[in-house]
Amino acid sequence: EDIDCIFANANSTQIADRSEVKAIHEVFGAYASKVPVTAVKSMVGECYSASGFMATSAALGALCHDFIPPTVGFNEKDPACNVDCVPHEAREQKLQHVLINSIDPNGSNSCVILKRHES
């Protein structure tokens, strides 16, 4: 429950998005439906090997400025993807820890957690 937001891989394919949501539920249990989830790819597109870097850059900005970027173009929620999506507009929220998922179609997956630096 220390994770304040998930930057999902979310490449907008039904099988991949449902698999990612399933993994989020396996890891976070009951908290999975409460943690906000956003998809940076909705704004920058599928950048393949640069996607993780783009999501990390967005997550750093979110940590610095206390907001969750929106998932743009989000018009209809898949009932199988029961997470707290952040559609259309950024959400102001104090962030301490964010999780970034990066998933490769060939099976290479990674996650990184960033923590706000307190000086």
N, C-alpha and C positions, 0 to 999 in steps of 0.2 A: 504493500500500500504506500510505499515511499515514492513510487513512480507517479508523477503528476500529469504526464501526457505520453502518448505513444505516437511516434512518427512512423506510420505503417509503410510497408513496401507498396501495397495497394496499387497494383498495375491495372486494375479494372477488368480483370478476367474473372469470370465467376468461380472457376475451380481454384485459382490462386488466392483470391480474396477470401473465399470460404475456408481454405486451408489455414490462412493466416489468422483469421478470427478464431478458428478452432484451437490453434496453438496459444493464442492470447488467453482463451478460456482455460486451457489446461494449466498454464503458468499462473494466472491470477485468480482463478476460482471465482468466487462471488464478486470480487472487486472488478472483474473484467468488464462488466456492464456499466461501471461507474467511471472508469478512467477515460478521459477524452482521447479520441483517436483522430489523427489528421493524415492527409495524404498530399504531400508536396508535389508528387507527380501530376496531380490534377492541374497544377499551374505551369510546370516545366516540361511535362511530357516524359516519355520513357527514354532515359538517357543511358540505359544499360550499365556499363561499368562506372559511369559517373553518378549514377542515381544515389548511391550511398553517401557520396561526398556532398551532393546537393541537399539531401535531407539533413545531413550533419550541419551544414552551413545554416540552413533554416532553423534548426534546433538551437544552435548557438545564439542566433538572433532572438529567438523566442525566450531563451533563458535570460538574456541581457535586458529585454524590454517587457517581460511578463505578459506575453500574449501567446495564443495558439493560432497559427495560421489556418485559414479555412481550407476545406476541400471544396474547390470550385466545381461548378457543373454537376453538383450532387442533387439529383432531382427525385430519385426513388430509392428508398432503402430496401435492400435484399433482406427478407425476413430471417434468412439463415445467418445474417451478419449482425447479430445483436450486440453491438457496442455503441458507445456514445460518440457518434461521428460529429464533427464540427463543420457543418455545411455553410457555404455561401459567405459568411463574414467571420473575421477573426474574433476570438473570444479572449477578453482580458482575464488573466489568471496568474496568480503568483506561482512561479515555477521554481522548484529546487532540483528535481531530477527528471530527466526525460529519457525515454528508451527509443532507439532508432533500430528498425528492422530493415535488413537488406537481404533480399532473396534472389538468387540466381536461378534461371530456368533449368540449369544443369545440376542443381542440387547443392550448390555452395551457398550456405546461409550464414549470416552473422548478425549479431545484435551488439549494440554498444549503449552504455548508459552514461550520460553526461550529467554532471552535478554543477550547480551554480557555485562559482568561486566567491568565497567571502574573505575580504581582506581584513 
